[in-house]
Amino acid sequence: MTPYYAVIFRSERTEENKEYAEIAHLLEELAKKQPGYIDFVSGSGLNNISISYWEDLEAVKRWKNNATHQLAIKKGKDEWYKFYKVEIALIERAYEWNREQ
Amino acid sequence: MTPYYAVIFRSERTEENKEYAEIAHLLEELAKKQPGYIDFVSGSGLNNISISYWEDLEAVKRWKNNATHQLAIKKGKDEWYKFYKVEIALIERAYEWNREQ
């Protein structure tokens, strides 16, 4: 239910990397356990858009400061990413359409 | 420069479709010419995340009501999509990191 928060993460990676894939999966599982977590969606490939959804800005900040997440950010800068952009978004309105309904 | 708006469009398509790809490309070119347009990013594949960026909510609404865009939305419901979700987001904060800097 709006309003809620989204963190849009757009990245370009240096190369396909097994360790990256493993840690990305671990982080996704860890994010799901955080208070205020709503959802996570991600594309695939070296140019990627991922979006995590959170109940409020406090939940966004807690996740940013999570120690394991911080380690992954450092690893990302050291090795995985050429570029990334983070956007903190307040979702004001949302609607969906489903062929089956 | 924040604040600005993003329209997050998540979709599942029915199948790969040449006409879809052509019209998606046309629409992207058309969006670029609209007042208030900032940027457009998209993943690829049948499960897709696309984000268009706009200077303000007026620009978002104008683009939604654009006649060609409306035709594409109708076509999408008739043929291309199984599911889609639209989220209107106010980008409050943004930062980026670049290996080269």
N, CA and C atoms of all chains as a GROMACS GRO file, in nm:
protein
  606
    1MET      N    1   0.084  -0.120   0.000
    1MET     CA    2   0.000   0.000   0.000
    1MET      C    3   0.088   0.125   0.000
    2THR      N    4   0.060   0.215  -0.091
    2THR     CA    5   0.136   0.340  -0.095
    2THR      C    6   0.100   0.426   0.026
    3PRO      N    7   0.190   0.513   0.073
    3PRO     CA    8   0.327   0.525   0.021
    3PRO      C    9   0.422   0.422   0.083
    4TYR      N   10   0.523   0.384   0.005
    4TYR     CA   11   0.632   0.301   0.056
    4TYR      C   12   0.759   0.343  -0.018
    5TYR      N   13   0.871   0.282   0.018
    5TYR     CA   14   0.997   0.324  -0.043
    5TYR      C   15   1.055   0.217  -0.136
    6ALA      N   16   1.125   0.264  -0.237
    6ALA     CA   17   1.200   0.175  -0.325
    6ALA      C   18   1.343   0.226  -0.333
    7VAL      N   19   1.436   0.134  -0.337
    7VAL     CA   20   1.575   0.168  -0.367
    7VAL      C   21   1.606   0.108  -0.504
    8ILE      N   22   1.625   0.198  -0.600
    8ILE     CA   23   1.656   0.155  -0.737
    8ILE      C   24   1.809   0.147  -0.750
    9PHE      N   25   1.858   0.032  -0.787
    9PHE     CA   26   2.003   0.011  -0.798
    9PHE      C   27   2.033  -0.030  -0.942
   10ARG      N   28   2.100   0.059  -1.015
   10ARG     CA   29   2.138   0.030  -1.154
   10ARG      C   30   2.289   0.010  -1.157
   11SER      N   31   2.333  -0.097  -1.220
   11SER     CA   32   2.476  -0.127  -1.218
   11SER      C   33   2.527  -0.180  -1.352
   12GLU      N   34   2.655  -0.155  -1.374
   12GLU     CA   35   2.730  -0.222  -1.481
   12GLU      C   36   2.840  -0.300  -1.414
   13ARG      N   37   2.846  -0.430  -1.443
   13ARG     CA   38   2.948  -0.512  -1.380
   13ARG      C   39   3.069  -0.529  -1.471
   14THR      N   40   3.180  -0.571  -1.409
   14THR     CA   41   3.302  -0.587  -1.486
   14THR      C   42   3.299  -0.715  -1.570
   15GLU      N   43   3.245  -0.822  -1.515
   15GLU     CA   44   3.240  -0.951  -1.585
   15GLU      C   45   3.150  -1.046  -1.508
   16GLU      N   46   3.108  -1.153  -1.573
   16GLU     CA   47   3.033  -1.256  -1.502
   16GLU      C   48   3.123  -1.317  -1.396
   17ASN      N   49   3.068  -1.342  -1.280
   17ASN     CA   50   3.150  -1.379  -1.165
   17ASN      C   51   3.066  -1.464  -1.071
   18LYS      N   52   3.114  -1.584  -1.043
   18LYS     CA   53   3.038  -1.678  -0.963
   18LYS      C   54   3.019  -1.627  -0.820
   19GLU      N   55   3.125  -1.571  -0.764
   19GLU     CA   56   3.118  -1.520  -0.628
   19GLU      C   57   3.013  -1.410  -0.618
   20TYR      N   58   3.010  -1.322  -0.718
   20TYR     CA   59   2.908  -1.216  -0.720
   20TYR      C   60   2.768  -1.277  -0.711
   21ALA      N   61   2.743  -1.376  -0.796
   21ALA     CA   62   2.610  -1.438  -0.800
   21ALA      C   63   2.573  -1.498  -0.664
   22GLU      N   64   2.670  -1.562  -0.601
   22GLU     CA   65   2.645  -1.624  -0.470
   22GLU      C   66   2.614  -1.519  -0.363
   23ILE      N   67   2.695  -1.414  -0.361
   23ILE     CA   68   2.674  -1.313  -0.257
   23ILE      C   69   2.545  -1.235  -0.285
   24ALA      N   70   2.514  -1.210  -0.412
   24ALA     CA   71   2.388  -1.143  -0.445
   24ALA      C   72   2.269  -1.224  -0.392
   25HIS      N   73   2.278  -1.356  -0.408
   25HIS     CA   74   2.170  -1.443  -0.360
   25HIS      C   75   2.161  -1.439  -0.207
   26LEU      N   76   2.276  -1.450  -0.141
   26LEU     CA   77   2.281  -1.441   0.006
   26LEU      C   78   2.222  -1.311   0.057
   27LEU      N   79   2.260  -1.201  -0.008
   27LEU     CA   80   2.212  -1.069   0.035
   27LEU      C   81   2.061  -1.057   0.020
   28GLU      N   82   2.011  -1.113  -0.091
   28GLU     CA   83   1.866  -1.110  -0.114
   28GLU      C   84   1.794  -1.185  -0.002
   29GLU      N   85   1.847  -1.301   0.036
   29GLU     CA   86   1.788  -1.378   0.146
   29GLU      C   87   1.794  -1.301   0.277
   30LEU      N   88   1.907  -1.232   0.300
   30LEU     CA   89   1.925  -1.153   0.422
   30LEU      C   90   1.830  -1.033   0.424
   31ALA      N   91   1.814  -0.968   0.309
   31ALA     CA   92   1.725  -0.851   0.301
   31ALA      C   93   1.582  -0.890   0.340
   32LYS      N   94   1.541  -1.009   0.295
   32LYS     CA   95   1.404  -1.056   0.323
   32LYS      C   96   1.375  -1.067   0.472
   33LYS      N   97   1.482  -1.086   0.551
   33LYS     CA   98   1.464  -1.102   0.696
   33LYS      C   99   1.466  -0.970   0.771
   34GLN      N  100   1.495  -0.861   0.702
   34GLN     CA  101   1.506  -0.732   0.770
   34GLN      C  102   1.366  -0.676   0.801
   35PRO      N  103   1.356  -0.603   0.914
   35PRO     CA  104   1.228  -0.536   0.942
   35PRO      C  105   1.197  -0.433   0.834
   36GLY      N  106   1.071  -0.428   0.792
   36GLY     CA  107   1.030  -0.328   0.693
   36GLY      C  108   1.050  -0.371   0.549
   37TYR      N  109   1.106  -0.491   0.528
   37TYR     CA  110   1.125  -0.541   0.391
   37TYR      C  111   0.989  -0.569   0.325
   38ILE      N  112   0.975  -0.531   0.200
   38ILE     CA  113   0.852  -0.561   0.126
   38ILE      C  114   0.878  -0.658   0.011
   39ASP      N  115   0.975  -0.624  -0.075
   39ASP     CA  116   0.993  -0.705  -0.196
   39ASP      C  117   1.129  -0.674  -0.258
   40PHE      N  118   1.170  -0.761  -0.348
   40PHE     CA  119   1.294  -0.739  -0.424
   40PHE      C  120   1.271  -0.790  -0.565
   41VAL      N  121   1.306  -0.709  -0.664
   41VAL     CA  122   1.298  -0.753  -0.803
   41VAL      C  123   1.430  -0.720  -0.871
   42SER      N  124   1.470  -0.805  -0.963
   42SER     CA  125   1.598  -0.783  -1.030
   42SER      C  126   1.593  -0.838  -1.171
   43GLY      N  127   1.657  -0.766  -1.262
   43GLY     CA  128   1.683  -0.821  -1.396
   43GLY      C  129   1.807  -0.908  -1.388
   44SER      N  130   1.862  -0.943  -1.503
   44SER     CA  131   1.984  -1.023  -1.503
   44SER      C  132   2.080  -0.964  -1.605
   45GLY      N  133   2.202  -1.012  -1.604
   45GLY     CA  134   2.299  -0.965  -1.702
   45GLY      C  135   2.393  -0.863  -1.643
   46LEU      N  136   2.489  -0.820  -1.724
   46LEU     CA  137   2.595  -0.731  -1.676
   46LEU      C  138   2.545  -0.588  -1.655
   47ASN      N  139   2.446  -0.546  -1.732
   47ASN     CA  140   2.380  -0.418  -1.705
   47ASN      C  141   2.247  -0.449  -1.639
   48ASN      N  142   2.235  -0.412  -1.516
   48ASN     CA  143   2.124  -0.464  -1.440
   48ASN      C  144   2.047  -0.353  -1.368
   49ILE      N  145   1.917  -0.376  -1.352
   49ILE     CA  146   1.834  -0.292  -1.265
   49ILE      C  147   1.779  -0.382  -1.156
   50SER      N  148   1.804  -0.346  -1.030
   50SER     CA  149   1.743  -0.416  -0.917
   50SER      C  150   1.668  -0.315  -0.833
   51ILE      N  151   1.556  -0.357  -0.777
   51ILE     CA  152   1.479  -0.267  -0.691
   51ILE      C  153   1.441  -0.342  -0.564
   52SER      N  154   1.476  -0.284  -0.450
   52SER     CA  155   1.426  -0.338  -0.323
   52SER      C  156   1.321  -0.242  -0.269
   53TYR      N  157   1.218  -0.299  -0.208
   53TYR     CA  158   1.105  -0.220  -0.158
   53TYR      C  159   1.099  -0.230  -0.006
   54TRP      N  160   1.070  -0.117   0.059
   54TRP     CA  161   1.074  -0.107   0.205
   54TRP      C  162   0.956  -0.026   0.256
   55GLU      N  163   0.918  -0.055   0.378
   55GLU     CA  164   0.799   0.013   0.433
   55GLU      C  165   0.821   0.161   0.460
   56ASP      N  166   0.943   0.197   0.501
   56ASP     CA  167   0.971   0.337   0.531
   56ASP      C  168   1.120   0.366   0.518
   57LEU      N  169   1.157   0.492   0.534
   57LEU     CA  170   1.295   0.535   0.514
   57LEU      C  171   1.387   0.477   0.622
   58GLU      N  172   1.333   0.454   0.742
   58GLU     CA  173   1.413   0.391   0.848
   58GLU      C  174   1.460   0.252   0.805
   59ALA      N  175   1.370   0.177   0.745
   59ALA     CA  176   1.406   0.041   0.699
   59ALA      C  177   1.512   0.049   0.589
   60VAL      N  178   1.501   0.148   0.500
   60VAL     CA  179   1.601   0.168   0.395
   60VAL      C  180   1.738   0.192   0.458
   61LYS      N  181   1.742   0.280   0.558
   61LYS     CA  182   1.870   0.317   0.621
   61LYS      C  183   1.930   0.199   0.698
   62ARG      N  184   1.844   0.127   0.772
   62ARG     CA  185   1.895   0.010   0.845
   62ARG      C  186   1.959  -0.090   0.750
   63TRP      N  187   1.893  -0.114   0.637
   63TRP     CA  188   1.948  -0.209   0.541
   63TRP      C  189   2.078  -0.157   0.481
   64LYS      N  190   2.084  -0.028   0.451
   64LYS     CA  191   2.208   0.028   0.400
   64LYS      C  192   2.323   0.007   0.498
   65ASN      N  193   2.295   0.024   0.626
   65ASN     CA  194   2.400   0.015   0.728
   65ASN      C  195   2.427  -0.127   0.779
   66ASN      N  196   2.348  -0.223   0.733
   66ASN     CA  197   2.370  -0.363   0.772
   66ASN      C  198   2.515  -0.403   0.742
   67ALA      N  199   2.580  -0.469   0.839
   67ALA     CA  200   2.724  -0.496   0.826
   67ALA      C  201   2.756  -0.585   0.706
   68THR      N  202   2.675  -0.687   0.684
   68THR     CA  203   2.700  -0.777   0.570
   68THR      C  204   2.681  -0.703   0.438
   69HIS      N  205   2.578  -0.619   0.435
   69HIS     CA  206   2.552  -0.539   0.316
   69HIS      C  207   2.670  -0.444   0.289
   70GLN      N  208   2.721  -0.384   0.395
   70GLN     CA  209   2.837  -0.293   0.380
   70GLN      C  210   2.959  -0.366   0.324
   71LEU      N  211   2.981  -0.489   0.372
   71LEU     CA  212   3.092  -0.570   0.319
   71LEU      C  213   3.074  -0.595   0.169
   72ALA      N  214   2.949  -0.624   0.130
   72ALA     CA  215   2.920  -0.650  -0.011
   72ALA      C  216   2.942  -0.523  -0.094
   73ILE      N  217   2.904  -0.407  -0.040
   73ILE     CA  218   2.926  -0.280  -0.112
   73ILE      C  219   3.076  -0.259  -0.134
   74LYS      N  220   3.156  -0.287  -0.031
   74LYS     CA  221   3.301  -0.271  -0.044
   74LYS      C  222   3.355  -0.367  -0.151
   75LYS      N  223   3.312  -0.492  -0.145
   75LYS     CA  224   3.353  -0.592  -0.243
   75LYS      C  225   3.312  -0.549  -0.384
   76GLY      N  226   3.194  -0.493  -0.395
   76GLY     CA  227   3.144  -0.444  -0.524
   76GLY      C  228   3.233  -0.336  -0.582
   77LYS      N  229   3.276  -0.244  -0.497
   77LYS     CA  230   3.364  -0.136  -0.544
   77LYS      C  231   3.503  -0.189  -0.578
   78ASP      N  232   3.551  -0.284  -0.495
   78ASP     CA  233   3.684  -0.340  -0.519
   78ASP      C  234   3.688  -0.422  -0.647
   79GLU      N  235   3.579  -0.495  -0.675
   79GLU     CA  236   3.589  -0.597  -0.781
   79GLU      C  237   3.479  -0.598  -0.887
   80TRP      N  238   3.352  -0.588  -0.842
   80TRP     CA  239   3.245  -0.629  -0.932
   80TRP      C  240   3.195  -0.521  -1.027
   81TYR      N  241   3.194  -0.398  -0.980
   81TYR     CA  242   3.122  -0.295  -1.056
   81TYR      C  243   3.214  -0.201  -1.132
   82LYS      N  244   3.166  -0.162  -1.250
   82LYS     CA  245   3.225  -0.048  -1.321
   82LYS      C  246   3.158   0.080  -1.277
   83PHE      N  247   3.029   0.064  -1.254
   83PHE     CA  248   2.945   0.182  -1.230
   83PHE      C  249   2.822   0.136  -1.154
   84TYR      N  250   2.776   0.218  -1.063
   84TYR     CA  251   2.640   0.196  -1.014
   84TYR      C  252   2.576   0.328  -0.976
   85LYS      N  253   2.444   0.326  -0.974
   85LYS     CA  254   2.367   0.443  -0.933
   85LYS      C  255   2.256   0.397  -0.841
   86VAL      N  256   2.239   0.468  -0.732
   86VAL     CA  257   2.137   0.435  -0.633
   86VAL      C  258   2.038   0.551  -0.627
   87GLU      N  259   1.910   0.518  -0.634
   87GLU     CA  260   1.807   0.621  -0.622
   87GLU      C  261   1.708   0.582  -0.513
   88ILE      N  262   1.684   0.674  -0.421
   88ILE     CA  263   1.590   0.649  -0.311
   88ILE      C  264   1.458   0.712  -0.352
   89ALA      N  265   1.354   0.628  -0.361
   89ALA     CA  266   1.228   0.671  -0.422
   89ALA      C  267   1.110   0.648  -0.329
   90LEU      N  268   1.028   0.750  -0.316
   90LEU     CA  269   0.901   0.736  -0.245
   90LEU      C  270   0.794   0.697  -0.347
   91ILE      N  271   0.738   0.577  -0.330
   91ILE     CA  272   0.634   0.532  -0.424
   91ILE      C  273   0.502   0.594  -0.379
   92GLU      N  274   0.453   0.685  -0.462
   92GLU     CA  275   0.332   0.760  -0.425
   92GLU      C  276   0.205   0.689  -0.471
   93ARG      N  277   0.218   0.614  -0.580
   93ARG     CA  278   0.100   0.553  -0.640
   93ARG      C  279   0.144   0.426  -0.712
   94ALA      N  280   0.060   0.323  -0.707
   94ALA     CA  281   0.095   0.198  -0.776
   94ALA      C  282  -0.033   0.132  -0.824
   95TYR      N  283  -0.027   0.074  -0.944
   95TYR     CA  284  -0.141  -0.004  -0.992
   95TYR      C  285  -0.089  -0.116  -1.080
   96GLU      N  286  -0.168  -0.221  -1.091
   96GLU     CA  287  -0.124  -0.332  -1.174
   96GLU      C  288  -0.238  -0.385  -1.258
   97TRP      N  289  -0.201  -0.458  -1.360
   97TRP     CA  290  -0.297  -0.518  -1.451
   97TRP      C  291  -0.258  -0.663  -1.472
   98ASN      N  292  -0.358  -0.750  -1.473
   98ASN     CA  293  -0.331  -0.892  -1.485
   98ASN      C  294  -0.427  -0.952  -1.587
   99ARG      N  295  -0.375  -1.019  -1.688
   99ARG     CA  296  -0.459  -1.078  -1.792
   99ARG      C  297  -0.565  -1.172  -1.735
  100GLU      N  298  -0.532  -1.238  -1.625
  100GLU     CA  299  -0.622  -1.341  -1.571
  100GLU      C  300  -0.739  -1.284  -1.490
  101GLN      N  301  -0.736  -1.153  -1.465
  101GLN     CA  302  -0.842  -1.100  -1.378
  101GLN      C  303  -0.944  -1.020  -1.455
  102MET      N  304   1.895   1.620  -1.106
  102MET     CA  305   1.898   1.674  -0.970
  102MET      C  306   1.766   1.639  -0.899
  103THR      N  307   1.778   1.583  -0.782
  103THR     CA  308   1.658   1.550  -0.705
  103THR      C  309   1.590   1.679  -0.656
  104PRO      N  310   1.459   1.678  -0.634
  104PRO     CA  311   1.371   1.564  -0.662
  104PRO      C  312   1.326   1.561  -0.808
  105TYR      N  313   1.304   1.437  -0.857
  105TYR     CA  314   1.244   1.418  -0.989
  105TYR      C  315   1.157   1.292  -0.980
  106TYR      N  316   1.091   1.260  -1.090
  106TYR     CA  317   0.998   1.146  -1.086
  106TYR      C  318   1.049   1.030  -1.170
  107ALA      N  319   1.014   0.911  -1.125
  107ALA     CA  320   1.039   0.789  -1.203
  107ALA      C  321   0.909   0.712  -1.216
  108VAL      N  322   0.889   0.653  -1.332
  108VAL     CA  323   0.778   0.558  -1.350
  108VAL      C  324   0.842   0.421  -1.368
  109ILE      N  325   0.821   0.336  -1.267
  109ILE     CA  326   0.876   0.200  -1.270
  109ILE      C  327   0.770   0.110  -1.335
  110PHE      N  328   0.809   0.043  -1.442
  110PHE     CA  329   0.716  -0.043  -1.515
  110PHE      C  330   0.773  -0.184  -1.515
  111ARG      N  331   0.706  -0.274  -1.442
  111ARG     CA  332   0.749  -0.414  -1.438
  111ARG      C  333   0.648  -0.497  -1.515
  112SER      N  334   0.696  -0.582  -1.603
  112SER     CA  335   0.602  -0.657  -1.687
  112SER      C  336   0.647  -0.801  -1.711
  113GLU      N  337   0.546  -0.884  -1.733
  113GLU     CA  338   0.570  -1.019  -1.786
  113GLU      C  339   0.500  -1.026  -1.921
  114ARG      N  340   0.574  -1.064  -2.022
  114ARG     CA  341   0.515  -1.072  -2.156
  114ARG      C  342   0.470  -1.213  -2.189
  115THR      N  343   0.385  -1.221  -2.289
  115THR     CA  344   0.332  -1.351  -2.328
  115THR      C  345   0.436  -1.431  -2.408
  116GLU      N  346   0.507  -1.364  -2.498
  116GLU     CA  347   0.607  -1.431  -2.581
  116GLU      C  348   0.692  -1.326  -2.651
  117GLU      N  349   0.807  -1.369  -2.702
  117GLU     CA  350   0.888  -1.277  -2.783
  117GLU      C  351   0.808  -1.239  -2.907
  118ASN      N  352   0.817  -1.112  -2.943
  118ASN     CA  353   0.727  -1.061  -3.046
  118ASN      C  354   0.794  -0.944  -3.115
  119LYS      N  355   0.809  -0.955  -3.246
  119LYS     CA  356   0.883  -0.854  -3.322
  119LYS      C  357   0.811  -0.719  -3.318
  120GLU      N  358   0.680  -0.722  -3.332
  120GLU     CA  359   0.604  -0.597  -3.331
  120GLU      C  360   0.621  -0.526  -3.197
  121TYR      N  361   0.619  -0.603  -3.088
  121TYR     CA  362   0.642  -0.543  -2.956
  121TYR      C  363   0.774  -0.468  -2.953
  122ALA      N  364   0.879  -0.535  -3.000
  122ALA     CA  365   1.014  -0.474  -2.995
  122ALA      C  366   1.016  -0.344  -3.076
  123GLU      N  367   0.949  -0.345  -3.193
  123GLU     CA  368   0.948  -0.226  -3.279
  123GLU      C  369   0.874  -0.111  -3.211
  124ILE      N  370   0.757  -0.142  -3.156
  124ILE     CA  371   0.678  -0.035  -3.095
  124ILE      C  372   0.744   0.014  -2.967
  125ALA      N  373   0.808  -0.076  -2.892
  125ALA     CA  374   0.881  -0.034  -2.772
  125ALA      C  375   0.991   0.066  -2.809
  126HIS      N  376   1.060   0.038  -2.918
  126HIS     CA  377   1.166   0.127  -2.965
  126HIS      C  378   1.109   0.262  -3.008
  127LEU      N  379   1.001   0.258  -3.085
  127LEU     CA  380   0.933   0.381  -3.130
  127LEU      C  381   0.889   0.466  -3.011
  128LEU      N  382   0.829   0.400  -2.913
  128LEU     CA  383   0.779   0.472  -2.795
  128LEU      C  384   0.893   0.537  -2.718
  129GLU      N  385   1.005   0.466  -2.710
  129GLU     CA  386   1.120   0.521  -2.640
  129GLU      C  387   1.168   0.649  -2.711
  130GLU      N  388   1.172   0.643  -2.844
  130GLU     CA  389   1.213   0.762  -2.921
  130GLU      C  390   1.114   0.876  -2.901
  131LEU      N  391   0.986   0.841  -2.896
  131LEU     CA  392   0.881   0.942  -2.876
  131LEU      C  393   0.890   1.004  -2.736
  132ALA      N  394   0.912   0.920  -2.636
  132ALA     CA  395   0.924   0.968  -2.497
  132ALA      C  396   1.035   1.072  -2.485
  133LYS      N  397   1.146   1.045  -2.554
  133LYS     CA  398   1.261   1.136  -2.548
  133LYS      C  399   1.228   1.277  -2.594
  134LYS      N  400   1.124   1.288  -2.679
  134LYS     CA  401   1.087   1.419  -2.733
  134LYS      C  402   0.986   1.493  -2.647
  135GLN      N  403   0.938   1.427  -2.542
  135GLN     CA  404   0.834   1.490  -2.460
  135GLN      C  405   0.896   1.593  -2.365
  136PRO      N  406   0.821   1.701  -2.336
  136PRO     CA  407   0.871   1.795  -2.236
  136PRO      C  408   0.885   1.727  -2.099
  137GLY      N  409   0.994   1.758  -2.030
  137GLY     CA  410   1.013   1.702  -1.896
  137GLY      C  411   1.078   1.566  -1.894
  138TYR      N  412   1.108   1.510  -2.013
  138TYR     CA  413   1.175   1.380  -2.018
  138TYR      C  414   1.317   1.392  -1.965
  139ILE      N  415   1.360   1.296  -1.884
  139ILE     CA  416   1.499   1.295  -1.835
  139ILE      C  417   1.576   1.175  -1.890
  140ASP      N  418   1.520   1.054  -1.874
  140ASP     CA  419   1.599   0.936  -1.910
  140ASP      C  420   1.506   0.815  -1.919
  141PHE      N  421   1.557   0.710  -1.980
  141PHE     CA  422   1.484   0.584  -1.988
  141PHE      C  423   1.585   0.471  -1.975
  142VAL      N  424   1.557   0.375  -1.887
  142VAL     CA  425   1.643   0.257  -1.877
  142VAL      C  426   1.554   0.134  -1.879
  143SER      N  427   1.607   0.027  -1.938
  143SER     CA  428   1.527  -0.094  -1.949
  143SER      C  429   1.616  -0.216  -1.947
  144GLY      N  430   1.569  -0.320  -1.883
  144GLY     CA  431   1.632  -0.450  -1.896
  144GLY      C  432   1.582  -0.516  -2.024
  145SER      N  433   1.605  -0.646  -2.038
  145SER     CA  434   1.556  -0.716  -2.156
  145SER      C  435   1.495  -0.848  -2.110
  146GLY      N  436   1.428  -0.915  -2.201
  146GLY     CA  437   1.371  -1.045  -2.168
  146GLY      C  438   1.222  -1.034  -2.139
  147LEU      N  439   1.162  -1.148  -2.116
  147LEU     CA  440   1.016  -1.155  -2.100
  147LEU      C  441   0.970  -1.100  -1.965
  148ASN      N  442   1.055  -1.111  -1.863
  148ASN     CA  443   1.026  -1.044  -1.735
  148ASN      C  444   1.115  -0.921  -1.730
  149ASN      N  445   1.054  -0.808  -1.733
  149ASN     CA  446   1.133  -0.688  -1.758
  149ASN      C  447   1.103  -0.578  -1.655
  150ILE      N  448   1.206  -0.500  -1.626
  150ILE     CA  449   1.190  -0.377  -1.549
  150ILE      C  450   1.233  -0.262  -1.641
  151SER      N  451   1.145  -0.166  -1.662
  151SER     CA  452   1.182  -0.044  -1.735
  151SER      C  453   1.151   0.075  -1.644
  152ILE      N  454   1.234   0.177  -1.652
  152ILE     CA  455   1.210   0.298  -1.573
  152ILE      C  456   1.224   0.419  -1.663
  153SER      N  457   1.120   0.504  -1.666
  153SER     CA  458   1.135   0.633  -1.733
  153SER      C  459   1.142   0.741  -1.626
  154TYR      N  460   1.224   0.842  -1.653
  154TYR     CA  461   1.247   0.949  -1.555
  154TYR      C  462   1.194   1.080  -1.611
  155TRP      N  463   1.133   1.158  -1.524
  155TRP     CA  464   1.064   1.280  -1.565
  155TRP      C  465   1.088   1.392  -1.464
  156GLU      N  466   1.084   1.514  -1.514
  156GLU     CA  467   1.115   1.628  -1.427
  156GLU      C  468   1.010   1.651  -1.318
  157ASP      N  469   0.884   1.623  -1.351
  157ASP     CA  470   0.777   1.647  -1.253
  157ASP      C  471   0.655   1.561  -1.286
  158LEU      N  472   0.556   1.566  -1.198
  158LEU     CA  473   0.438   1.481  -1.212
  158LEU      C  474   0.355   1.520  -1.335
  159GLU      N  475   0.358   1.648  -1.372
  159GLU     CA  476   0.287   1.692  -1.492
  159GLU      C  477   0.341   1.621  -1.616
  160ALA      N  478   0.473   1.610  -1.625
  160ALA     CA  479   0.536   1.542  -1.738
  160ALA      C  480   0.497   1.394  -1.740
  161VAL      N  481   0.490   1.332  -1.621
  161VAL     CA  482   0.448   1.191  -1.610
  161VAL      C  483   0.306   1.176  -1.666
  162LYS      N  484   0.217   1.266  -1.626
  162LYS     CA  485   0.076   1.257  -1.669
  162LYS      C  486   0.061   1.283  -1.818
  163ARG      N  487   0.133   1.382  -1.868
  163ARG     CA  488   0.126   1.411  -2.012
  163ARG      C  489   0.168   1.289  -2.093
  164TRP      N  490   0.275   1.225  -2.048
  164TRP     CA  491   0.324   1.107  -2.122
  164TRP      C  492   0.223   0.993  -2.111
  165LYS      N  493   0.164   0.975  -1.994
  165LYS     CA  494   0.063   0.870  -1.980
  165LYS      C  495  -0.052   0.892  -2.078
  166ASN      N  496  -0.092   1.017  -2.094
  166ASN     CA  497  -0.208   1.048  -2.178
  166ASN      C  498  -0.176   1.067  -2.326
  167ASN      N  499  -0.048   1.061  -2.361
  167ASN     CA  500  -0.008   1.073  -2.501
  167ASN      C  501  -0.082   0.968  -2.586
  168ALA      N  502  -0.137   1.012  -2.699
  168ALA     CA  503  -0.226   0.925  -2.778
  168ALA      C  504  -0.155   0.799  -2.827
  169THR      N  505  -0.032   0.813  -2.875
  169THR     CA  506   0.042   0.697  -2.924
  169THR      C  507   0.072   0.600  -2.809
  170HIS      N  508   0.107   0.656  -2.695
  170HIS     CA  509   0.133   0.575  -2.576
  170HIS      C  510   0.006   0.499  -2.535
  171GLN      N  511  -0.106   0.568  -2.540
  171GLN     CA  512  -0.234   0.503  -2.504
  171GLN      C  513  -0.265   0.386  -2.598
  172LEU      N  514  -0.236   0.406  -2.727
  172LEU     CA  515  -0.256   0.297  -2.823
  172LEU      C  516  -0.168   0.177  -2.788
  173ALA      N  517  -0.043   0.206  -2.748
  173ALA     CA  518   0.049   0.097  -2.712
  173ALA      C  519   0.001   0.025  -2.586
  174ILE      N  520  -0.054   0.101  -2.490
  174ILE     CA  521  -0.107   0.040  -2.368
  174ILE      C  522  -0.222  -0.056  -2.404
  175LYS      N  523  -0.309  -0.011  -2.494
  175LYS     CA  524  -0.420  -0.097  -2.537
  175LYS      C  525  -0.369  -0.224  -2.604
  176LYS      N  526  -0.273  -0.206  -2.695
  176LYS     CA  527  -0.211  -0.320  -2.764
  176LYS      C  528  -0.146  -0.415  -2.663
  177GLY      N  529  -0.082  -0.357  -2.564
  177GLY     CA  530  -0.017  -0.438  -2.460
  177GLY      C  531  -0.116  -0.526  -2.386
  178LYS      N  532  -0.231  -0.466  -2.351
  178LYS     CA  533  -0.333  -0.544  -2.281
  178LYS      C  534  -0.396  -0.650  -2.372
  179ASP      N  535  -0.416  -0.611  -2.500
  179ASP     CA  536  -0.478  -0.705  -2.594
  179ASP      C  537  -0.386  -0.824  -2.624
  180GLU      N  538  -0.254  -0.797  -2.631
  180GLU     CA  539  -0.165  -0.900  -2.687
  180GLU      C  540  -0.039  -0.932  -2.609
  181TRP      N  541   0.032  -0.828  -2.562
  181TRP     CA  542   0.172  -0.851  -2.524
  181TRP      C  543   0.192  -0.897  -2.381
  182TYR      N  544   0.108  -0.849  -2.291
  182TYR     CA  545   0.140  -0.868  -2.150
  182TYR      C  546   0.053  -0.973  -2.082
  183LYS      N  547   0.116  -1.045  -1.990
  183LYS     CA  548   0.042  -1.128  -1.895
  183LYS      C  549   0.009  -1.044  -1.772
  184PHE      N  550   0.104  -0.961  -1.738
  184PHE     CA  551   0.097  -0.887  -1.613
  184PHE      C  552   0.182  -0.762  -1.625
  185TYR      N  553   0.136  -0.652  -1.568
  185TYR     CA  554   0.229  -0.542  -1.546
  185TYR      C  555   0.193  -0.465  -1.421
  186LYS      N  556   0.292  -0.397  -1.370
  186LYS     CA  557   0.274  -0.313  -1.252
  186LYS      C  558   0.343  -0.180  -1.277
  187VAL      N  559   0.273  -0.072  -1.245
  187VAL     CA  560   0.327   0.062  -1.264
  187VAL      C  561   0.338   0.128  -1.126
  188GLU      N  562   0.454   0.185  -1.098
  188GLU     CA  563   0.472   0.258  -0.972
  188GLU      C  564   0.524   0.398  -1.003
  189ILE      N  565   0.456   0.496  -0.945
  189ILE     CA  566   0.495   0.636  -0.964
  189ILE      C  567   0.579   0.676  -0.842
  190ALA      N  568   0.704   0.714  -0.869
  190ALA     CA  569   0.801   0.732  -0.760
  190ALA      C  570   0.862   0.871  -0.763
  191LEU      N  571   0.865   0.933  -0.647
  191LEU     CA  572   0.939   1.058  -0.630
  191LEU      C  573   1.081   1.023  -0.586
  192ILE      N  574   1.179   1.057  -0.669
  192ILE     CA  575   1.318   1.028  -0.634
  192ILE      C  576   1.367   1.140  -0.543
  193GLU      N  577   1.391   1.103  -0.418
  193GLU     CA  578   1.427   1.203  -0.317
  193GLU      C  579   1.577   1.224  -0.309
  194ARG      N  580   1.652   1.117  -0.344
  194ARG     CA  581   1.797   1.123  -0.328
  194ARG      C  582   1.859   1.028  -0.429
  195ALA      N  583   1.972   1.067  -0.485
  195ALA     CA  584   2.041   0.981  -0.582
  195ALA      C  585   2.190   1.001  -0.570
  196TYR      N  586   2.265   0.892  -0.585
  196TYR     CA  587   2.410   0.904  -0.588
  196TYR      C  588   2.466   0.793  -0.675
  197GLU      N  589   2.584   0.817  -0.729
  197GLU     CA  590   2.642   0.716  -0.814
  197GLU      C  591   2.790   0.699  -0.784
  198TRP      N  592   2.843   0.587  -0.829
  198TRP     CA  593   2.984   0.554  -0.811
  198TRP      C  594   3.037   0.503  -0.943
  199ASN      N  595   3.158   0.548  -0.975
  199ASN     CA  596   3.216   0.512  -1.104
  199ASN      C  597   3.361   0.470  -1.081
  200ARG      N  598   3.398   0.353  -1.129
  200ARG     CA  599   3.533   0.302  -1.109
  200ARG      C  600   3.639   0.399  -1.163
  201GLU      N  601   3.604   0.469  -1.269
  201GLU     CA  602   3.703   0.555  -1.336
  201GLU      C  603   3.729   0.687  -1.267
  202GLN      N  604   3.650   0.717  -1.162
  202GLN     CA  605   3.667   0.851  -1.102
  202GLN      C  606   3.737   0.845  -0.968
   0.00000   0.00000   0.00000
